[in-house]
Amino acid sequence: MSGPFVMTITNRKGGVGKTTTVVNLAAAWQATGRRVLVLDLDAQGHASWGLGRKAVSRQEASIHRLFREEAAEGPMIVASRLPGLDLVPAERSFEERHSMVKRDLLAQWIRQVASKSAYEVVLIDTPPVLGTLMINALHAADMVLVPFVPHFLGLDGVQQLVRLADYLRSSAEETQQQGRLLLLPVMVDKRLKQHREVIDAVLNQFGRERVLLPGIRNNIRIAEAFGYAQSVLEYAPESSGAEDYRNLVNQLQAAGPAHEQGV
């Protein structure tokens, strides 16, 4: 394998399980024996929290150091409590400003790390705002995953990300390949008519090949686990939430390019 499989998990709408998906996917992949690295680009630091760490101060080596021109040192990788699952934490209260940072800066850093380590999967949690950080995260990805709650209002966030990803793909240099975009319904309750209707609408608009079904079922154990800074696989390994994230890893491995790279 020439390098790690890089997945960006993103949605510009809050409350859609973006960071929860990052934490639980990381744990599910780690459980398969893969070496996993999580990059917490969201200054709220919730992915760091969910992996048993905290966002760090400006003086410490966060992932956001990449985007500070004055930073003398780069980000520092730290271990989570799960063996083989590492993290580069967020900088607490990082404020993104307009800059001329190249959109492939993060991709270059990941390649440098990959040349010195044996990470097989890199997961990137993004901030909700469109800017340098999100553009870098999308550009670095082999695959982009957009979690969404199947409410009618949730469709807007999905449509925004699909348009943005398609724009980046169309504007990329011929030698660059933009990551495949997949949609993941979360907090799904098929007893609710609205959930069924919204999922059908997403299938009709974007095509079956772009939607990961059945998605992640609504399960209180997922929220409880995050409250204790754990993945649901640690907190409630026999729950439907843990089962769904294990199944999601299997789907992603078959969806490529992870499958093509042997992840």
Protein Blocks (a to p, Z undefined) as FASTA:
>chain_A
ZZdcddddddfbghkommmmmmmmmmmmmmnopacddddfbfnlmmmmmnopacddfkbc
cfklmmpmklmbdcdddddfbehiacddddehiacdddfbdfklmmmmmmmmmmmmccfb
dcddddfbdcfklmmmmmmpmbdcdddddbfklmmmmmmmmmmmmmmmmmpcfkbccddd
ddddehiafkbmklmmmmmmmmmmnopklpccebjaddfklmmmmmnopafklmmmmbmk
lmmmmmmmmmmmmnopklmnoZZ
